Amino acid sequence: MYQSSRLFEGVTQQEFKQVMSCIRAYEKSYAKNSYIIMQGDRVTSFGMVTEGSVDVIKENIYGTRRLIATIEKDMIFAESLAASGLEESPISAIAREDCKVLFIPIDRLLVMCATSCPFHSRLITNMVRMLAVKNLILNQKLDYLTSRTTRERIAKYFIDTANREGKTRIKIPYNRNQLAEYLGVDRSVLSRELSKLKKEGILDFEKNTFQIVDVHEMSMYYS
């Protein structure tokens, strides 16, 4: 069931029950919009989404939210928090939709057990690789946020997504509010710029499905 995740890559069916027992993993269900982690919580386990998806957000005292990342099925979250030993989490995690999360205590994963299970080092290696991929994605987002204009941020996001998926017609996991939060721009400014790109024949869209019509022109804003 969980073996489609990169975290369990290389773990055989026979080893799987032993893996779950060794790392003391447990699964919990969450309704849409409910908190999985609240800002200020102490986090000792990281999560892997087994059904649905999760939004990682930053909130301020006025209730304003900033979307940091969306965690899809088979992806992990809060691993850095769990490993850091921080007393209070600086972020929150919220169920984007009804979802299930497999929690893994970080100390059970990082410390080899007495029996030196052969799969244990495999899990650690897999986790390091997943962290490396997440770091690259976060670096991409930093590139978006440091771009000078809204159009540059839009262009970089859609070109990177198209390159990752290998096609120019893409479906993104965000509505307009969420995309604006992710790119760090005002929603009205984002909508206006998207409308301009559509009018200019560079980008077409319907709801959250987008088509890069003129790749060359869009690439002109990718600097």
C-alpha positions in Angstrom: 0.0 0.0 0.0 2.8 2.5 0.9 5.4 1.0 -1.3 4.7 3.4 -4.1 6.5 6.0 -2.1 10.2 6.6 -2.7 10.7 6.3 1.1 10.0 2.6 0.9 11.8 2.0 -2.4 13.7 -1.3 -2.3 11.8 -2.7 0.7 10.3 -6.1 -0.3 6.8 -7.2 0.5 8.2 -9.7 3.0 10.1 -7.0 4.8 7.2 -4.5 4.9 5.4 -5.7 8.1 8.8 -5.8 9.9 9.5 -2.3 8.7 6.3 -0.9 10.1 6.9 -2.6 13.4 10.6 -1.5 13.6 9.9 2.2 12.9 6.6 2.2 14.9 4.7 3.9 12.1 1.1 4.8 12.6 -1.6 6.2 10.3 -4.2 8.9 11.1 -7.1 10.3 9.0 -7.9 14.1 8.7 -10.9 15.9 7.4 -10.5 18.7 4.8 -9.1 22.0 6.4 -8.3 20.3 9.7 -4.9 20.9 11.3 -2.3 18.1 11.2 0.4 20.3 12.7 -0.2 23.6 14.4 2.3 26.4 14.5 3.8 26.2 18.0 3.5 22.4 18.2 6.5 20.2 19.1 7.1 17.8 16.2 8.8 14.5 16.8 7.4 12.5 13.9 7.3 13.3 10.2 4.4 12.5 7.9 4.0 10.7 4.6 0.7 11.4 2.8 -1.0 8.1 1.9 -4.3 9.6 0.6 -5.2 13.1 -0.4 -2.9 16.1 0.0 -1.6 18.5 2.6 -0.8 22.2 2.6 2.2 23.5 4.5 1.6 27.1 5.5 3.0 30.0 7.6 0.5 32.1 9.6 0.8 35.4 11.4 -1.1 36.7 14.4 -3.6 38.5 12.1 -4.6 35.2 10.6 -2.9 35.8 7.2 -1.6 32.6 5.6 1.2 32.1 3.2 1.4 28.8 1.3 4.9 27.3 1.5 4.3 23.9 -0.2 1.6 21.4 -1.2 2.4 17.8 -0.3 0.9 15.3 -2.6 0.3 11.5 -2.1 3.5 9.5 -1.3 5.4 12.7 -0.4 6.8 13.4 3.1 6.6 16.6 5.2 7.9 17.9 8.6 11.0 15.7 8.4 13.3 18.7 9.0 11.2 19.8 12.0 11.2 16.4 13.5 15.0 16.0 13.1 15.8 19.6 14.3 14.5 19.1 17.9 12.8 22.5 17.8 10.4 23.0 20.7 7.9 24.9 18.6 7.0 24.4 14.9 7.3 27.7 12.9 4.8 26.3 10.3 1.4 24.6 10.2 0.2 21.7 8.1 -3.4 21.5 7.0 -5.4 18.9 5.2 -6.0 20.3 1.7 -8.7 17.6 1.3 -9.8 14.6 3.3 -6.5 12.7 3.7 -4.6 10.1 5.5 -1.0 10.5 6.9 1.5 7.9 7.9 3.6 9.2 10.8 7.1 7.9 11.5 8.9 8.9 14.7 12.2 10.4 13.6 14.2 8.7 16.4 13.0 5.3 15.3 14.2 6.0 11.7 17.5 7.6 12.3 18.8 5.3 15.1 19.6 1.8 13.9 17.8 -0.9 15.9 19.5 -3.6 17.9 18.8 -6.2 15.2 20.4 -4.0 12.5 17.6 -4.6 10.1 18.9 -4.6 6.5 16.2 -2.4 5.3 16.9 0.3 7.9 19.8 1.9 6.1 17.8 1.7 2.9 15.1 3.9 4.4 17.6 6.4 5.6 19.2 6.5 2.1 15.7 7.0 0.5 14.9 9.8 2.9 18.1 11.6 2.2 17.3 11.4 -1.6 13.8 12.7 -1.0 15.2 15.6 1.1 17.6 16.5 -1.8 14.6 16.6 -4.3 12.6 18.8 -1.9 15.6 21.1 -1.5 15.8 21.6 -5.2 12.1 22.4 -5.3 12.5 25.0 -2.5 15.4 26.6 -4.4 13.1 26.9 -7.4 10.5 28.6 -5.3 13.1 31.0 -4.0 13.9 31.8 -7.6 10.3 32.7 -8.2 10.0 34.9 -5.1 13.2 36.8 -6.0 12.0 37.5 -9.6 11.4 41.2 -10.3 7.9 41.0 -11.9 4.8 39.0 -11.6 5.1 37.9 -15.2 8.6 36.5 -14.5 7.3 34.5 -11.6 4.4 33.1 -13.6 6.7 32.3 -16.6 9.2 30.5 -14.4 6.6 28.5 -12.5 4.8 27.3 -15.7 8.0 26.5 -17.6 9.5 24.6 -14.7 6.3 22.7 -14.3 6.1 21.9 -18.0 9.7 20.7 -18.1 9.1 18.5 -15.1 6.0 16.9 -16.6 7.3 16.8 -20.2 4.4 18.6 -21.8 3.1 22.1 -22.3 -0.5 21.4 -21.2 -0.4 21.1 -17.4 -2.9 20.8 -14.5 -1.6 22.6 -11.4 -2.7 21.8 -7.8 -3.6 25.4 -7.0 -6.6 27.6 -7.4 -6.0 31.3 -8.0 -5.7 32.3 -4.4 -3.3 29.4 -3.7 -1.2 30.2 -6.7 -1.0 33.8 -5.7 0.1 32.8 -2.2 2.7 30.3 -3.6 4.2 33.0 -5.9 4.0 35.7 -3.3 1.8 38.1 -5.3 -1.5 39.7 -4.8 -4.4 37.7 -6.3 -5.8 40.6 -8.3 -2.3 41.3 -9.8 -1.9 37.6 -10.7 -5.4 37.4 -12.3 -4.7 40.6 -14.3 -1.3 39.2 -15.6 -2.8 35.9 -16.5 -5.5 37.6 -18.5 -2.8 39.7 -20.3 -0.8 36.5 -21.2 -4.0 34.9 -22.5 -4.9 38.0 -24.6 -1.4 38.1 -26.0 -1.6 34.4 -27.1 1.2 33.2 -24.8 -0.8 31.3 -22.3 -4.3 29.7 -22.3 -6.2 28.3 -19.4 -9.4 27.0 -18.0 -9.7 26.8 -14.2 -6.4 25.1 -13.1 -5.5 23.6 -16.5 -3.0 25.7 -18.4 -1.5 25.5 -21.9 1.7 27.3 -22.8 0.7 28.4 -26.3 3.9 30.3 -27.2 6.9 28.6 -25.5 9.4 30.9 -27.1 7.6 34.1 -25.9 7.1 32.7 -22.4 10.8 31.8 -22.2 11.7 35.4 -22.8 10.6 36.1 -19.3 12.6 33.2 -17.8 15.8 34.9 -16.8 
